[in-house]
Amino acid sequence: MEEVSLSQRIAAKAIAESRKSPGRVNRAVFLEIRDEVQSAIEDGWSVLAIYSALRHEGVVSFGYQAFRRYVKALIVERQEERSKTKPS
């Protein structure tokens, strides 16, 4: 049995309570797929190509601008923060 992280449990709860806050649901959906998105970026795919594929598959229902903001805040800026805290 695979262990579910706290982040995944919070995301599932937010999705289940989707009627309360669509923005919260969108963030939760993105957090669920963040590792896949990060991997695709590392493989050299553009954010637009990734978004288009996920939108076509029905994984995301929110707009491209929101998707870009999530990529920036939850992948790019976090990587930058981690690289600053690593000792040289």
Residue frames as qw, qx, qy, qz and C-alpha x, y, z in Angstrom:
[[0.000, 0.888, 0.459, 0.000, 0.00, 0.00, 0.00],
 [0.424, 0.425, -0.006, 0.800, 1.40, 3.37, -1.04],
 [0.287, -0.547, -0.451, 0.644, 1.69, 6.01, 1.66],
 [0.170, 0.805, 0.371, 0.430, -0.20, 9.21, 0.90],
 [0.375, 0.089, -0.266, 0.884, 1.58, 12.44, 1.84],
 [0.029, -0.584, -0.501, 0.638, -0.01, 15.17, 3.89],
 [0.120, 0.369, -0.276, -0.879, 0.04, 17.44, 0.85],
 [0.228, -0.092, -0.828, -0.505, -1.88, 14.84, -1.17],
 [0.160, -0.491, -0.822, 0.238, -4.44, 14.40, 1.61],
 [0.026, 0.548, 0.223, -0.806, -4.99, 18.17, 1.83],
 [0.171, 0.214, -0.539, -0.796, -5.37, 18.37, -1.95],
 [0.199, -0.273, -0.911, -0.234, -7.93, 15.56, -1.94],
 [0.089, -0.577, -0.641, 0.499, -9.91, 17.33, 0.79],
 [0.078, 0.468, -0.077, -0.877, -9.86, 20.62, -1.15],
 [0.205, 0.030, -0.737, -0.643, -11.08, 18.86, -4.28],
 [0.178, -0.411, -0.892, 0.054, -13.85, 17.16, -2.32],
 [0.066, -0.700, -0.453, 0.548, -14.96, 20.56, -0.99],
 [0.363, 0.153, 0.440, 0.807, -14.78, 22.14, -4.45],
 [0.022, -0.783, -0.543, -0.303, -18.04, 24.05, -4.14],
 [0.406, -0.804, -0.219, 0.376, -16.53, 26.40, -1.55],
 [0.098, -0.842, 0.288, 0.445, -13.54, 27.83, -3.44],
 [0.856, 0.512, 0.050, 0.048, -12.66, 27.11, -7.08],
 [0.250, 0.830, -0.458, 0.199, -9.21, 28.72, -6.67],
 [0.507, -0.507, 0.661, -0.221, -8.40, 26.37, -3.82],
 [0.901, 0.183, 0.385, -0.083, -9.46, 23.41, -5.95],
 [0.645, 0.738, -0.175, 0.090, -7.30, 24.58, -8.86],
 [0.051, -0.750, 0.621, -0.224, -4.28, 24.80, -6.57],
 [0.720, -0.246, 0.614, -0.209, -5.05, 21.36, -5.17],
 [0.883, 0.441, 0.158, -0.027, -5.30, 19.89, -8.67],
 [0.429, 0.798, -0.388, 0.168, -1.97, 21.46, -9.58],
 [0.333, -0.623, 0.663, -0.246, -0.32, 20.14, -6.42],
 [0.889, 0.017, 0.430, -0.155, -1.55, 16.65, -7.31],
 [0.837, 0.494, 0.137, 0.191, 0.27, 16.82, -10.67],
 [0.094, -0.946, 0.290, 0.107, 3.22, 19.00, -9.66],
 [0.582, -0.424, 0.640, 0.269, 5.80, 16.19, -9.83],
 [0.669, 0.415, 0.561, 0.254, 4.64, 15.22, -13.33],
 [0.280, 0.954, 0.090, 0.061, 4.78, 18.85, -14.47],
 [0.303, -0.828, 0.438, 0.175, 8.24, 19.32, -12.99],
 [0.681, -0.126, 0.662, 0.286, 9.45, 16.15, -14.67],
 [0.582, 0.658, 0.427, 0.213, 8.08, 17.27, -18.06],
 [0.058, 0.989, -0.135, -0.035, 9.79, 20.66, -17.66],
 [0.477, -0.617, 0.586, 0.221, 13.07, 18.90, -16.84],
 [0.697, 0.194, 0.639, 0.263, 12.57, 16.76, -19.97],
 [0.235, -0.135, 0.380, 0.884, 12.54, 19.99, -22.00],
 [0.054, 0.626, 0.709, 0.322, 8.82, 20.51, -22.66],
 [0.016, -0.317, 0.035, -0.948, 7.45, 24.04, -22.62],
 [0.201, 0.195, 0.658, -0.699, 4.89, 25.06, -20.02],
 [0.556, 0.294, -0.108, -0.769, 2.40, 25.68, -22.85],
 [0.538, 0.179, -0.773, -0.284, 2.87, 22.17, -24.26],
 [0.144, -0.062, -0.897, 0.414, 2.42, 20.66, -20.80],
 [0.337, 0.259, 0.396, -0.814, -0.68, 22.75, -20.14],
 [0.569, 0.265, -0.386, -0.676, -2.17, 21.89, -23.54],
 [0.440, 0.073, -0.893, -0.069, -1.70, 18.16, -22.95],
 [0.038, -0.172, -0.803, 0.569, -3.19, 18.30, -19.46],
 [0.418, 0.287, 0.144, -0.850, -6.11, 20.43, -20.66],
 [0.558, 0.212, -0.610, -0.521, -6.75, 18.04, -23.56],
 [0.379, -0.024, -0.915, 0.139, -6.72, 15.08, -21.14],
 [0.508, -0.645, -0.363, -0.441, -9.18, 16.87, -18.84],
 [0.635, -0.205, -0.508, 0.545, -6.72, 16.94, -15.95],
 [0.151, -0.313, -0.242, 0.906, -6.90, 20.73, -15.59],
 [0.164, 0.724, 0.640, 0.200, -9.92, 22.90, -16.25],
 [0.172, -0.868, -0.108, 0.453, -8.47, 26.28, -15.30],
 [0.486, 0.873, -0.037, -0.008, -6.78, 28.76, -17.62],
 [0.790, 0.342, -0.179, 0.476, -3.24, 28.91, -18.90],
 [0.057, 0.724, -0.279, 0.628, -2.36, 32.06, -16.93],
 [0.719, -0.561, 0.232, -0.338, -3.32, 30.37, -13.66],
 [0.983, 0.031, -0.017, 0.179, -1.31, 27.31, -14.68],
 [0.536, 0.571, -0.241, 0.574, 1.74, 29.50, -15.36],
 [0.295, -0.723, 0.292, -0.553, 1.36, 31.16, -11.94],
 [0.908, -0.361, 0.161, -0.138, 1.27, 27.75, -10.25],
 [0.875, 0.280, -0.115, 0.378, 4.37, 26.62, -12.16],
 [0.251, 0.682, -0.277, 0.628, 6.21, 29.77, -11.13],
 [0.455, -0.637, 0.304, -0.543, 5.14, 29.73, -7.48],
 [0.881, -0.299, 0.281, -0.234, 5.15, 26.01, -6.78],
 [0.938, 0.161, 0.089, 0.295, 8.02, 24.77, -8.94],
 [0.527, 0.626, -0.108, 0.564, 10.37, 27.51, -10.15],
 [0.181, -0.784, 0.264, -0.533, 10.49, 29.70, -7.04],
 [0.858, -0.463, 0.186, -0.123, 10.75, 26.68, -4.73],
 [0.899, 0.197, -0.013, 0.391, 13.71, 25.36, -6.70],
 [0.289, 0.712, -0.185, 0.612, 15.35, 28.78, -6.48],
 [0.530, -0.719, 0.222, -0.390, 14.76, 28.88, -2.71],
 [0.963, -0.227, 0.118, 0.088, 16.28, 25.42, -2.29],
 [0.753, 0.408, -0.075, 0.511, 19.35, 26.32, -4.35],
 [0.003, -0.791, 0.222, -0.570, 19.93, 29.42, -2.20],
 [0.685, -0.613, 0.258, -0.298, 19.84, 27.40, 1.02],
 [0.972, 0.058, -0.058, 0.220, 22.26, 24.72, -0.20],
 [0.449, -0.755, 0.290, 0.379, 25.81, 25.27, 1.05],
 [0.549, 0.771, -0.294, -0.135, 28.33, 26.08, -1.68]]
